[in-house]
């Protein structure tokens, strides 16, 4: 576990990852997409979800993938953040609770290996490579209570 570089940059990268998870949980394509560099690369390593290049294509794939879900709640925990000037790398472990539109609920654990770029004073994802570590089906639920505020 390494956390190297200015604390302000490491905190900004942590907030970038947190805003990514928040946008996933709110299903906000605009907020989610704003976290990516225009020339970013997203590699999910999952069947039917190929490596995608460019923010526009990344957001289009995400919108398509998210259309299968009633909800996704995503959180992340940092394993490493290393900052060198306007470039950085990081590793984050994710936990997701999902409900597909067909009613099946899942718990998913994964890891993102990231590169970041700082442009005009703001950090963006330059690349994210996902590795699924575990998936567990929780079965089909007939009803879901959804809290809104």
KAMO-V576207 format. One line per field, one symbol per residue. psi: psi as a letter, one per 20 degrees, with the letter a starting at -180 (. if undefined). burial: I if it has 24 or more other ideal C-beta (glycine too) atoms within 12 Angstrom, else O. Layout:
psi: ???
burial: ???
This chain:
psi: ppnprphgghghgghgghhghghghilnhggghiiqqhkrppoikqpjnrppppgghggggggggiiiqgqpopqqpqhqpopndjqrqrpppqpqpqoqhiipqqpppappoqqqpopljqqqphqpoqophqpppjapphqppppq.
burial: OOOOIOOOIIOIIIOIIIIIIOIIIOIOIOOIIOIIIOOIIIOIOOOOOOOIOOIOOIIOIIOOIIOOIIIIIIOIOIOIIIIOOOOIIIIIIIIIIIIIOOOOIIIIIIIIIIIIIIOOOOIIIIIIIIOOOOOOOOOOOOOOOOOOO
